[in-house]
Amino acid sequence: MKKQITSFIDELKSNKKLVTFDEASTKQAIVLRLLSFLGWDIFNVEEVYPDYAVGTANVSYALQTKNSNKIFIEVKKVQKKLDDHQKDLVNIGTRDGANLVVLTNGITWWFYLIAATGSWQQKLFYKIDIVKQKPDAFVSQLINLLDKQKVANGQSLKTAKTIFQEKKTKAGS
């Protein structure tokens, strides 16, 4: 799995058309492929629920195990800045009881721990930039956080809490 994801990311980095991707292309060419590599059945709406409605809002995907929402992923187009979308996404995750929410434009991936105390800004615990960072720096964590089996057995949430606590401790020192 790690080799497959690393190879995919290397492919993305060399794709000259990447910067032209709109939201639909970003979902199809990047997010769904990654989820597939991570063990999710992207064709099963009981696992990867597209355009999941939460009240009057929607998130791009709700990753579900045992009929329970575990992770919300909101996808924007590649060139889109993510800053303006954080607060709403974290609030949606809080309202619906997701464990984690992920905001991505396919290149940048921001992970939020919903159960964490503090403001929505303080819930951000991990960031990935697949173009600027070397895959070795983040692929293992990406697997730890989004692999279907790890999400299903609770290991993903434990990993998120550990990363969050390490970040909090580091910030305090």
Wavefront OBJ file of the C-alpha trace (Angstrom):
o trace
v 0.000 0.000 0.000
v 2.781 2.430 0.943
v 4.643 1.837 -2.338
v 1.446 2.248 -4.341
v 0.581 5.562 -2.637
v 4.147 6.872 -2.935
v 4.188 6.014 -6.636
v 0.805 7.730 -7.107
v 2.050 10.885 -5.360
v 5.198 10.937 -7.503
v 2.918 10.669 -10.559
v 0.814 13.594 -9.321
v 3.877 15.776 -8.748
v 4.928 15.332 -12.369
v 1.430 15.873 -13.795
v 1.514 19.245 -15.578
v -2.298 19.327 -15.768
v -2.683 19.098 -11.990
v -2.994 22.878 -11.558
v -5.940 22.945 -13.988
v -8.073 20.454 -12.025
v -11.521 21.692 -11.027
v -13.311 20.290 -7.972
v -14.823 17.285 -9.782
v -11.445 16.358 -11.314
v -9.742 16.719 -7.939
v -12.286 14.355 -6.381
v -11.995 11.764 -9.143
v -8.301 11.868 -10.003
v -6.832 12.425 -6.545
v -9.152 11.845 -3.589
v -11.043 8.774 -4.799
v -7.843 7.136 -6.073
v -6.161 7.706 -2.717
v -9.177 6.348 -0.835
v -9.137 3.296 -3.087
v -5.450 2.686 -2.296
v -6.330 3.051 1.407
v -8.776 0.141 1.231
v -12.073 2.003 0.817
v -14.637 0.638 -1.651
v -15.202 3.910 -3.502
v -18.193 2.387 -5.318
v -20.038 1.497 -2.101
v -22.029 4.497 -0.830
v -22.282 2.829 2.587
v -18.502 3.262 2.893
v -17.718 6.363 0.845
v -20.887 8.449 0.859
v -20.633 11.311 -1.699
v -22.232 14.728 -1.136
v -23.248 13.753 2.377
v -25.901 16.112 3.768
v -25.489 17.509 7.280
v -28.414 19.805 7.950
v -28.392 22.384 5.169
v -24.726 21.761 4.327
v -22.968 18.993 2.406
v -19.514 17.475 2.675
v -17.806 15.902 -0.315
v -17.453 12.484 1.345
v -18.436 10.786 4.573
v -16.251 7.755 5.261
v -18.389 5.274 7.148
v -17.878 1.973 8.918
v -20.658 -0.018 10.575
v -23.214 2.603 9.430
v -21.450 5.287 11.430
v -19.757 8.427 10.101
v -16.099 8.374 11.020
v -14.421 10.929 8.769
v -15.720 13.801 6.668
v -13.640 14.927 3.688
v -14.337 18.255 2.014
v -12.718 18.649 -1.402
v -12.020 21.912 -3.216
v -10.367 22.472 -6.588
v -6.567 22.313 -6.720
v -5.905 26.072 -6.896
v -8.448 26.925 -4.153
v -7.173 28.306 -0.844
v -8.559 26.313 2.065
v -8.554 28.978 4.795
v -12.124 30.167 4.218
v -13.600 26.675 4.534
v -12.102 25.441 7.812
v -14.562 26.806 10.342
v -17.688 25.560 8.558
v -16.242 22.086 8.027
v -15.179 21.695 11.665
v -18.620 22.870 12.791
v -20.302 20.355 10.466
v -18.116 17.558 11.846
v -18.959 18.612 15.387
v -22.717 18.662 14.673
v -22.739 15.233 13.078
v -20.294 13.461 15.371
v -17.502 12.642 12.916
v -14.200 11.714 14.572
v -12.024 13.538 12.068
v -12.598 16.027 9.295
v -10.232 16.549 6.396
v -10.110 19.617 4.184
v -8.224 19.213 0.928
v -7.663 20.699 -2.487
v -5.901 17.493 -3.523
v -2.467 18.998 -2.860
v -2.884 20.369 0.641
v -4.528 18.130 3.251
v -5.568 19.519 6.657
v -6.719 17.126 9.401
v -8.914 18.165 12.337
v -9.638 16.209 15.518
v -13.263 16.961 16.327
v -13.134 15.695 19.927
v -10.261 18.050 20.797
v -11.005 20.883 23.167
v -10.643 24.453 22.023
v -11.605 26.499 19.012
v -11.903 25.138 15.496
v -8.375 26.464 14.792
v -6.980 24.455 17.701
v -8.513 21.233 16.344
v -6.149 21.299 13.330
v -3.511 18.720 14.174
v -1.821 17.627 10.953
v -1.005 19.109 7.530
v 0.291 17.554 4.347
v 1.475 19.264 1.184
v 1.975 16.494 -1.345
v 3.872 18.722 -3.769
v 6.285 20.385 -1.335
v 6.878 17.435 0.995
v 8.652 14.195 0.151
v 6.263 11.208 0.304
v 8.454 9.551 2.975
v 7.569 12.452 5.276
v 3.817 11.813 5.267
v 2.657 8.615 3.533
v 2.885 6.521 6.726
v 0.784 9.057 8.647
v -1.702 9.297 5.777
v -2.109 5.517 5.992
v -2.375 5.636 9.799
v -5.126 8.271 9.592
v -7.174 7.181 6.569
v -6.667 3.424 6.042
v -10.094 1.769 6.147
v -9.066 -0.990 8.581
v -7.413 1.504 10.935
v -10.511 3.721 10.819
v -12.804 0.727 11.452
v -10.830 -0.611 14.426
v -10.274 2.787 16.068
v -6.523 2.900 15.450
v -6.908 5.969 13.200
v -8.567 7.957 15.984
v -5.871 6.880 18.482
v -3.185 8.026 16.031
v -4.958 11.372 15.563
v -5.150 11.895 19.328
v -1.450 11.057 19.701
v -0.418 13.485 16.929
v -2.696 16.149 18.418
v -1.201 15.673 21.894
v 2.379 15.791 20.535
v 1.575 19.014 18.678
v -0.009 20.525 21.793
v 2.970 19.532 23.954
v 5.420 20.935 21.396
v 3.487 24.229 21.240
v 3.537 24.479 25.032
v 7.306 24.075 25.305
l 1 2 3 4 5 6 7 8 9 10 11 12 13 14 15 16 17 18 19 20 21 22 23 24 25 26 27 28 29 30 31 32 33 34 35 36 37 38 39 40 41 42 43 44 45 46 47 48 49 50 51 52 53 54 55 56 57 58 59 60 61 62 63 64 65 66 67 68 69 70 71 72 73 74 75 76 77 78 79 80 81 82 83 84 85 86 87 88 89 90 91 92 93 94 95 96 97 98 99 100 101 102 103 104 105 106 107 108 109 110 111 112 113 114 115 116 117 118 119 120 121 122 123 124 125 126 127 128 129 130 131 132 133 134 135 136 137 138 139 140 141 142 143 144 145 146 147 148 149 150 151 152 153 154 155 156 157 158 159 160 161 162 163 164 165 166 167 168 169 170 171 172 173
